[in-house]
């Protein structure tokens, strides 16, 4: 008999939460105005935020910065079971309530709109699950990869000029930062009190040094030091650490991302790194236009406040979805794909690809899709655009230090223009890997090939002393009359004429662009 009642109890325990969830949905309630609210930017914003706003002519008294009307908020909360986030930028609140009360809320005269929020799907961290948490030993394999993940940026010009991200404040959004307060890889940051603020938007408290270790790994790729060797380029930057992801809470991560972006702006962030992404688990490809998703709108808003947003492209390149995630689809987000440092710096198989649904270029640039990272037990190797993104964010901090009077979007463009393939691009690699030497030295490269035309074809002929090399491939793309790429290819160069293309294949093309060993040429 006791076993019978135990079974009934187990069934009830499992059914009751389902019934409760079925009765309550999540909504974003958007208010019509901010009447009867006041705002003092000098008391609200960090000094760095005020300096940023003034320097780049961004209003200090913008409507989006004012708080929500407390009367409106309280009236809505009186008709809700709970709430997750109150947003100044979007002038609203995310609540859980039932159908009866949401109908009542919709009739409030101060409510502009009610958006139903889907709650069946989950966030993706942009790393690969097959991760081995190595012990503290630093073997030859790790040393080699550690060198590659830094050297891909050709950083000697940074090192020679002591460019290390000093004075630049980076906000990192992730699932947790365990051991960051004790791990030796971050000792230099702690020693100089360069973790400025932390906040857990899930638990609503300051402590973030627990939960998912993904954030610890990501931070190490921005600024970590492993046994005296740099793991990232921004070793002297300042940091804001935000926990925005809870694996067991569907959809809430996007509103936590929004809340963290508002917090980062308030607290003086120059750069946001986000190695989080949202794809087919909650959206369709048609939604990847940089305007539809909540998190893309939040990222664009952060950019409008003068913050450079760097985001991982995602790890869906080898599955049915394949495309970049959101907020990587947002126009003002520097979206980072992953390359394989052991395979000619070409796209690593899992890295998500572009274009966006509305045919814009994504990813923008690339970084190593595998990296040596700090782990709970020491150091390990992990895979994913999660680590390409912070590597590039570290590069971005160095660019910001070097060009401190440049706006976030000017930095965005400088990074793209410094990249290894620029002005060539494709939907696998974007403009390639950012290059510090190219950024700081305006060198005109000698042509590495020539294009010869005959009656029916174009032939690409390698110049000078030709040597077969798998490590330096040739790239080409065909841009159609609508302004996006019809075709793009990577060609192994093992003959003097590695590419011969018929004129018929180029019918209707706007541009035919070729890149080889740093030199780019185009026809049309």
C-alpha positions as CSV (number, residue, x, y, z in Angstrom):
1,X,0.0,0.0,0.0
2,X,2.8,2.4,0.9
3,X,4.4,1.8,-2.6
4,X,1.0,2.6,-4.2
5,X,0.7,6.0,-2.4
6,X,4.4,6.7,-3.2
7,X,3.7,6.2,-6.9
8,X,0.7,8.5,-6.7
9,X,2.8,11.1,-4.9
10,X,5.5,11.0,-7.6
11,X,2.8,11.4,-10.4
12,X,1.3,14.4,-8.6
13,X,4.7,16.0,-8.1
14,X,5.4,15.7,-11.8
15,X,1.9,16.8,-13.0
16,X,1.4,19.9,-10.8
17,X,4.3,22.0,-12.2
18,X,3.0,21.2,-15.7
19,X,-0.5,22.4,-14.8
20,X,0.9,25.5,-13.2
21,X,2.9,26.4,-16.3
22,X,0.0,25.7,-18.5
23,X,-2.1,28.3,-16.7
24,X,0.5,31.1,-16.8
25,X,2.3,32.6,-19.8
26,X,5.1,35.1,-20.1
27,X,4.5,38.5,-21.6
28,X,6.4,41.7,-22.2
29,X,4.2,44.6,-21.2
30,X,5.2,47.8,-23.0
31,X,4.1,51.2,-21.6
32,X,2.9,54.2,-23.7
33,X,5.0,56.8,-22.0
34,X,7.3,57.7,-19.1
35,X,5.2,60.5,-17.7
36,X,5.9,61.7,-14.2
37,X,9.4,60.2,-14.1
38,X,12.7,62.0,-13.5
39,X,16.3,61.1,-14.3
40,X,19.7,62.5,-13.3
41,X,22.4,61.0,-15.5
42,X,25.2,62.3,-13.2
43,X,23.9,60.1,-10.3
44,X,22.8,57.2,-12.5
45,X,25.7,56.7,-14.9
46,X,29.3,55.8,-14.2
47,X,31.8,58.5,-15.1
48,X,33.0,56.4,-18.1
49,X,29.5,56.3,-19.5
50,X,29.1,60.1,-19.2
51,X,32.5,60.6,-20.9
52,X,31.5,58.2,-23.7
53,X,28.1,59.8,-24.2
54,X,29.7,63.3,-24.4
55,X,32.6,62.3,-26.6
56,X,30.4,60.7,-29.2
57,X,27.5,63.1,-29.0
58,X,25.1,60.5,-27.5
59,X,22.3,62.2,-25.5
60,X,22.6,61.9,-21.7
61,X,18.9,62.6,-21.2
62,X,17.5,60.1,-23.8
63,X,13.9,58.9,-23.3
64,X,15.2,55.3,-23.3
65,X,17.4,56.0,-20.2
66,X,14.5,57.3,-18.0
67,X,13.0,54.8,-15.6
68,X,9.6,53.3,-16.2
69,X,6.6,54.9,-14.5
70,X,6.3,53.3,-11.1
71,X,2.5,53.6,-11.0
72,X,2.2,51.8,-14.3
73,X,4.6,49.1,-13.2
74,X,2.8,48.5,-9.9
75,X,-0.6,48.2,-11.5
76,X,0.8,45.6,-13.9
77,X,2.6,43.7,-11.1
78,X,-0.6,43.6,-9.1
79,X,-2.0,41.5,-11.9
80,X,1.0,39.2,-12.3
81,X,2.3,36.2,-10.5
82,X,5.9,37.3,-10.9
83,X,8.3,39.3,-13.1
84,X,11.8,38.8,-14.4
85,X,13.1,42.1,-15.8
86,X,12.1,45.7,-15.9
87,X,13.5,47.4,-18.9
88,X,14.2,51.2,-19.3
89,X,15.3,50.8,-22.9
90,X,12.0,49.2,-24.1
91,X,9.9,50.9,-21.4
92,X,8.3,47.7,-20.1
93,X,8.3,44.7,-17.8
94,X,8.4,40.9,-18.4
95,X,5.8,39.1,-16.3
96,X,4.1,35.8,-15.8
97,X,0.3,35.9,-15.6
98,X,-2.8,34.0,-16.7
99,X,-5.2,34.7,-19.6
100,X,-7.8,36.4,-17.5
101,X,-5.4,38.9,-16.1
102,X,-3.5,39.6,-19.3
103,X,-6.9,40.6,-20.9
104,X,-7.3,43.0,-18.1
105,X,-3.8,44.4,-18.5
106,X,-4.3,45.0,-22.2
107,X,-7.1,47.4,-21.4
108,X,-5.0,49.6,-19.1
109,X,-4.9,53.1,-20.7
110,X,-1.1,53.3,-20.2
111,X,-0.3,50.0,-21.9
112,X,1.0,50.4,-25.5
113,X,1.5,46.8,-26.4
114,X,1.6,43.2,-25.0
115,X,4.0,40.7,-26.5
116,X,3.6,37.0,-25.8
117,X,6.9,35.4,-25.0
118,X,7.6,31.8,-26.1
119,X,8.9,29.7,-23.2
120,X,9.5,26.3,-24.6
121,X,13.0,26.6,-25.8
122,X,16.5,27.1,-24.4
123,X,19.7,29.1,-25.0
124,X,22.8,27.7,-26.6
125,X,26.3,28.4,-25.4
126,X,28.5,28.7,-28.4
127,X,30.9,25.9,-27.5
128,X,31.1,22.2,-28.3
129,X,29.9,19.7,-25.7
130,X,32.8,17.3,-26.2
131,X,35.2,19.1,-23.8
132,X,37.9,17.5,-21.8
133,X,38.8,19.3,-18.5
134,X,42.5,18.8,-18.4
135,X,44.6,19.0,-15.3
136,X,47.0,21.8,-14.6
137,X,49.9,20.4,-16.7
138,X,50.8,22.5,-19.7
139,X,51.9,20.1,-22.4
140,X,53.4,20.8,-25.8
141,X,50.0,20.6,-27.5
142,X,48.6,23.4,-25.3
143,X,51.7,25.5,-25.7
144,X,51.4,25.2,-29.5
145,X,47.7,26.1,-29.6
146,X,48.2,28.9,-27.1
147,X,50.7,30.5,-29.4
148,X,48.4,30.0,-32.4
149,X,45.4,31.6,-30.8
150,X,47.4,34.8,-30.2
151,X,49.7,34.8,-33.3
152,X,46.8,34.6,-35.7
153,X,46.3,38.3,-35.0
154,X,49.9,39.1,-35.9
155,X,50.1,41.1,-32.6
156,X,53.8,42.1,-32.5
157,X,52.9,45.7,-33.4
158,X,50.6,45.7,-30.3
159,X,53.3,44.3,-28.1
160,X,56.0,46.7,-29.3
161,X,53.7,49.7,-28.5
162,X,52.4,48.3,-25.2
163,X,48.9,48.0,-26.5
164,X,47.1,45.6,-24.2
165,X,43.6,47.0,-23.7
166,X,44.5,49.2,-20.8
167,X,41.8,51.6,-19.8
168,X,39.1,49.8,-21.9
169,X,36.2,48.3,-20.0
170,X,34.7,45.1,-21.3
171,X,31.4,43.5,-20.1
172,X,31.2,39.8,-20.4
173,X,27.8,38.1,-20.6
174,X,27.7,34.4,-19.8
175,X,26.5,31.5,-17.7
176,X,28.8,31.9,-14.7
177,X,32.4,32.7,-13.7
178,X,33.5,30.0,-11.2
179,X,37.2,30.3,-10.0
180,X,37.7,33.7,-11.6
181,X,38.1,35.0,-8.0
182,X,40.8,32.4,-7.3
183,X,42.3,31.0,-10.5
184,X,45.9,32.0,-11.3
185,X,45.0,32.9,-14.9
186,X,43.2,36.0,-13.6
187,X,45.6,36.9,-10.7
188,X,46.9,40.0,-12.6
189,X,43.3,41.2,-13.0
190,X,42.4,40.7,-9.4
191,X,45.7,42.2,-8.1
192,X,44.9,45.5,-9.8
193,X,41.2,45.5,-8.9
194,X,40.1,45.4,-12.5
195,X,36.9,43.5,-12.0
196,X,34.9,46.6,-11.6
197,X,31.4,45.1,-11.0
198,X,29.6,41.8,-11.1
199,X,25.9,40.9,-11.2
200,X,23.9,37.7,-11.5
201,X,20.7,38.7,-13.4
202,X,19.2,35.2,-12.8
203,X,19.6,35.2,-9.0
204,X,19.5,39.0,-8.7
205,X,22.7,39.3,-6.6
206,X,26.3,40.4,-7.0
207,X,28.0,37.1,-6.7
208,X,28.8,35.4,-10.0
209,X,31.7,33.1,-9.1
210,X,29.8,29.9,-9.5
211,X,27.5,28.0,-11.9
212,X,28.5,27.3,-15.5
213,X,32.3,27.5,-16.1
214,X,31.8,28.7,-19.7
215,X,32.2,32.4,-18.6
216,X,35.5,31.6,-16.9
217,X,36.8,30.0,-20.1
218,X,35.6,33.0,-22.2
219,X,37.2,35.6,-19.9
220,X,40.5,33.7,-20.1
221,X,40.4,34.1,-23.9
222,X,40.1,37.9,-23.5
223,X,42.7,38.5,-20.8
224,X,44.0,35.3,-19.2
225,X,47.7,34.6,-18.6
226,X,48.8,30.9,-18.5
227,X,52.2,30.3,-16.9
228,X,53.4,33.6,-18.2
229,X,51.9,33.3,-21.7
230,X,49.0,35.4,-22.9
231,X,45.7,33.6,-23.6
232,X,44.1,36.8,-24.9
233,X,45.3,40.2,-26.0
234,X,43.5,42.5,-23.5
235,X,45.4,41.5,-20.3
236,X,45.2,45.1,-18.9
237,X,41.5,45.8,-19.5
238,X,38.8,46.3,-16.9
239,X,35.8,44.0,-16.6
240,X,32.1,43.8,-15.8
241,X,30.9,40.2,-15.3
242,X,27.3,39.5,-15.9
243,X,25.6,36.1,-15.4
244,X,22.7,36.1,-17.9
245,X,22.1,32.5,-18.5
246,X,20.3,29.8,-16.5
247,X,20.2,26.4,-18.3
248,X,16.9,25.4,-16.8
249,X,15.0,28.6,-17.5
250,X,13.5,28.8,-21.0
251,X,13.7,32.0,-23.0
252,X,14.6,34.2,-19.9
253,X,18.2,34.5,-21.2
254,X,17.2,37.1,-23.8
255,X,15.6,39.4,-21.2
256,X,18.6,38.9,-18.9
257,X,20.8,39.8,-21.9
258,X,18.8,43.0,-22.3
259,X,19.0,43.8,-18.6
260,X,22.8,43.2,-18.6
261,X,23.2,45.5,-21.6
262,X,21.4,48.3,-19.8
263,X,23.6,47.6,-16.7
264,X,26.8,47.5,-18.9
265,X,25.9,50.9,-20.4
266,X,25.2,52.3,-16.9
267,X,28.6,51.1,-15.6
268,X,30.8,52.4,-18.4
269,X,31.3,49.4,-20.8
270,X,33.2,50.1,-24.0
271,X,32.8,46.6,-25.3
272,X,30.3,43.8,-24.7
273,X,31.4,40.2,-25.4
274,X,28.6,37.7,-25.7
275,X,29.4,34.1,-26.5
276,X,25.7,33.2,-26.3
277,X,23.3,32.6,-29.1
278,X,19.7,31.8,-30.0
279,X,18.8,29.8,-33.2
280,X,16.4,27.1,-34.4
281,X,15.4,26.2,-30.8
282,X,13.2,29.2,-30.8
283,X,13.4,31.0,-34.2
284,X,13.2,30.5,-37.9
285,X,15.8,31.6,-40.4
286,X,13.4,34.3,-41.6
287,X,13.8,35.9,-38.1
288,X,17.6,36.3,-38.6
289,X,17.3,39.8,-40.1
290,X,18.7,41.7,-37.2
291,X,15.4,43.3,-36.3
292,X,13.0,40.6,-35.1
293,X,14.5,39.1,-32.0
294,X,14.5,40.7,-28.6
295,X,18.2,40.2,-28.2
296,X,19.1,41.6,-31.6
297,X,17.0,44.7,-30.7
298,X,18.8,44.9,-27.4
299,X,22.2,44.6,-29.1
300,X,21.4,47.4,-31.6
301,X,20.3,49.6,-28.7
302,X,23.6,48.9,-26.9
303,X,25.4,49.9,-30.1
304,X,23.4,53.1,-30.3
305,X,24.7,54.0,-26.8
306,X,28.3,53.8,-28.1
307,X,29.1,50.2,-27.0
308,X,30.9,47.8,-29.4
309,X,29.0,44.5,-29.2
310,X,31.1,41.4,-30.1
311,X,29.1,38.1,-30.5
312,X,29.9,34.5,-31.4
313,X,28.5,33.4,-34.8
314,X,27.4,30.0,-33.3
315,X,28.2,26.4,-33.9
316,X,25.6,25.2,-36.3
317,X,27.7,25.2,-39.5
318,X,27.6,21.4,-39.8
319,X,24.0,20.8,-39.0
320,X,20.6,21.5,-40.7
321,X,20.3,25.1,-39.4
322,X,23.9,26.1,-40.4
323,X,23.2,29.9,-40.2
324,X,24.5,32.4,-37.7
325,X,22.6,33.0,-34.5
326,X,21.0,36.0,-32.9
327,X,22.1,38.6,-31.8
328,X,24.9,37.9,-34.4
329,X,22.4,38.8,-37.1
330,X,22.2,42.4,-35.9
331,X,23.7,44.9,-38.3
332,X,25.7,46.7,-35.5
333,X,27.1,43.5,-33.9
334,X,30.6,42.4,-34.8
335,X,29.9,38.7,-35.4
336,X,32.8,36.3,-35.1
337,X,33.1,33.0,-36.9
338,X,35.6,30.3,-36.1
339,X,38.7,29.1,-38.1
340,X,40.8,26.0,-37.7
341,X,44.3,27.1,-36.8
342,X,45.7,23.8,-38.0
343,X,44.0,23.9,-41.4
344,X,45.2,27.0,-43.2
345,X,43.0,29.3,-41.0
346,X,39.9,28.2,-42.9
347,X,36.5,27.9,-41.4
348,X,36.3,25.2,-38.7
349,X,33.6,22.7,-39.6
350,X,31.0,23.7,-36.9
351,X,31.2,27.5,-37.3
352,X,27.9,29.0,-38.4
353,X,27.7,30.8,-41.7
354,X,26.0,33.8,-43.3
355,X,24.3,35.6,-44.8
356,X,21.5,37.0,-42.7
357,X,18.0,36.4,-43.9
358,X,18.1,39.8,-45.6
359,X,21.4,38.9,-47.3
360,X,23.8,41.0,-45.2
361,X,27.4,39.9,-44.6
362,X,27.9,37.7,-41.6
363,X,30.1,36.7,-39.9
364,X,32.1,39.9,-40.0
365,X,35.5,38.5,-39.0
366,X,37.0,35.3,-37.5
367,X,39.1,34.0,-34.7
368,X,40.4,30.6,-33.6
369,X,37.5,28.1,-33.1
370,X,39.7,26.1,-30.7
371,X,41.6,27.6,-27.8
372,X,43.5,26.9,-24.6
373,X,41.1,28.1,-21.8
374,X,41.1,28.3,-18.0
375,X,39.2,25.5,-16.4
376,X,38.2,24.6,-12.8
377,X,41.1,22.2,-12.5
378,X,43.7,24.3,-14.4
379,X,43.9,24.6,-18.2
380,X,42.3,22.7,-21.1
381,X,41.4,22.9,-24.8
382,X,37.9,23.7,-25.8
383,X,36.1,24.2,-29.2
384,X,33.5,26.7,-30.4
385,X,32.9,30.2,-31.7
386,X,32.5,31.0,-28.0
387,X,36.2,31.3,-27.8
388,X,36.8,33.0,-31.2
389,X,34.5,35.8,-30.0
390,X,36.5,36.8,-26.9
391,X,39.8,36.4,-28.7
392,X,38.5,39.1,-31.1
393,X,37.0,41.1,-28.3
394,X,40.5,41.3,-26.8
395,X,41.8,42.5,-30.2
396,X,39.0,45.1,-30.2
397,X,40.0,46.4,-26.8
398,X,43.5,46.9,-28.1
399,X,42.1,48.8,-31.1
400,X,40.0,50.9,-28.7
401,X,43.1,51.7,-26.6
402,X,45.0,52.7,-29.7
403,X,42.2,54.8,-31.2
404,X,40.5,56.0,-28.0
405,X,38.7,58.9,-29.8
406,X,37.1,56.6,-32.3
407,X,33.4,55.6,-31.9
408,X,32.3,52.0,-31.5
409,X,31.3,51.7,-35.1
410,X,34.6,53.3,-36.3
411,X,36.4,50.6,-34.2
412,X,34.0,48.0,-35.9
413,X,35.1,49.2,-39.3
414,X,38.8,49.4,-38.4
415,X,38.7,45.8,-37.3
416,X,37.1,44.7,-40.5
417,X,39.5,46.6,-42.6
418,X,42.5,45.2,-40.7
419,X,41.4,41.6,-41.4
420,X,43.4,39.1,-43.4
421,X,41.1,38.8,-46.4
422,X,39.9,42.4,-46.7
423,X,38.4,43.7,-49.0
424,X,37.5,40.1,-50.1
425,X,34.8,38.5,-47.9
426,X,32.6,35.5,-47.9
427,X,29.9,34.0,-45.8
428,X,32.3,31.5,-44.2
429,X,35.1,33.8,-43.0
430,X,33.7,37.3,-43.3
431,X,36.8,39.5,-43.9
432,X,39.1,37.0,-42.2
433,X,41.2,37.3,-39.1
434,X,41.9,40.8,-37.6
435,X,45.6,41.7,-38.1
436,X,47.4,44.1,-35.8
437,X,50.3,44.7,-38.2
438,X,47.9,45.6,-41.1
439,X,45.9,47.9,-38.7
440,X,49.0,49.9,-37.7
441,X,51.0,49.8,-41.0
442,X,49.4,51.0,-44.2
443,X,51.5,48.9,-46.6
444,X,50.7,48.5,-50.2
445,X,51.1,44.9,-51.2
446,X,52.7,43.7,-54.4
447,X,50.3,41.7,-56.6
448,X,50.6,38.0,-56.0
449,X,48.7,37.0,-59.2
450,X,47.4,38.4,-62.4
451,X,44.2,37.8,-64.3
452,X,44.5,37.2,-68.1
453,X,41.4,37.3,-70.3
454,X,40.9,35.4,-73.5
455,X,37.8,35.0,-75.7
456,X,35.9,32.7,-73.3
457,X,37.6,32.7,-70.0
458,X,39.5,34.5,-67.3
459,X,42.7,32.8,-66.0
460,X,44.3,33.5,-62.6
461,X,48.1,33.1,-62.9
462,X,50.3,33.1,-59.8
463,X,53.2,35.5,-60.1
464,X,56.9,35.1,-59.2
465,X,58.4,31.9,-57.9
466,X,55.4,29.5,-57.6
467,X,55.4,26.9,-54.8
468,X,52.6,24.4,-54.2
469,X,51.2,25.3,-50.7
470,X,48.1,24.0,-49.0
471,X,48.6,26.6,-46.2
472,X,47.9,29.6,-48.5
473,X,44.8,29.0,-50.6
474,X,43.2,31.3,-53.1
475,X,39.8,32.7,-52.4
476,X,37.2,34.0,-54.9
477,X,33.6,35.1,-54.9
478,X,31.0,36.2,-57.4
479,X,28.7,39.1,-56.4
480,X,25.4,39.2,-58.1
481,X,23.4,42.3,-59.4
482,X,21.4,42.3,-56.1
483,X,24.5,42.9,-54.1
484,X,25.0,39.5,-52.4
485,X,27.2,36.6,-53.1
486,X,26.0,33.9,-55.4
487,X,29.2,31.8,-55.1
488,X,32.4,31.8,-53.1
489,X,35.2,29.2,-53.1
490,X,38.5,28.4,-51.6
491,X,41.0,26.9,-54.1
492,X,44.1,24.9,-53.2
493,X,47.1,26.4,-55.1
494,X,49.2,23.6,-56.5
495,X,49.7,24.8,-60.0
496,X,50.7,28.1,-61.8
497,X,47.1,28.6,-63.0
498,X,44.9,27.5,-60.1
499,X,41.7,29.1,-61.4
500,X,40.2,29.3,-64.9
501,X,36.6,30.5,-65.0
502,X,34.3,30.9,-68.0
503,X,32.8,34.3,-68.9
504,X,29.5,32.6,-69.1
505,X,29.6,31.7,-65.4
506,X,30.0,35.5,-64.7
507,X,27.0,36.6,-66.8
508,X,25.0,39.1,-64.7
509,X,27.7,39.3,-62.0
510,X,28.4,42.7,-60.5
511,X,31.8,41.8,-59.2
512,X,34.3,38.9,-59.4
513,X,36.8,39.3,-56.6
514,X,40.0,37.2,-56.1
515,X,42.3,37.1,-53.0
516,X,45.6,35.4,-52.6
517,X,48.4,35.9,-50.0
518,X,47.1,39.2,-48.8
519,X,46.4,40.7,-52.3
520,X,42.9,41.2,-53.6
521,X,41.9,42.1,-57.2
522,X,38.4,42.5,-58.7
523,X,36.9,42.5,-62.1
524,X,34.0,44.9,-63.0
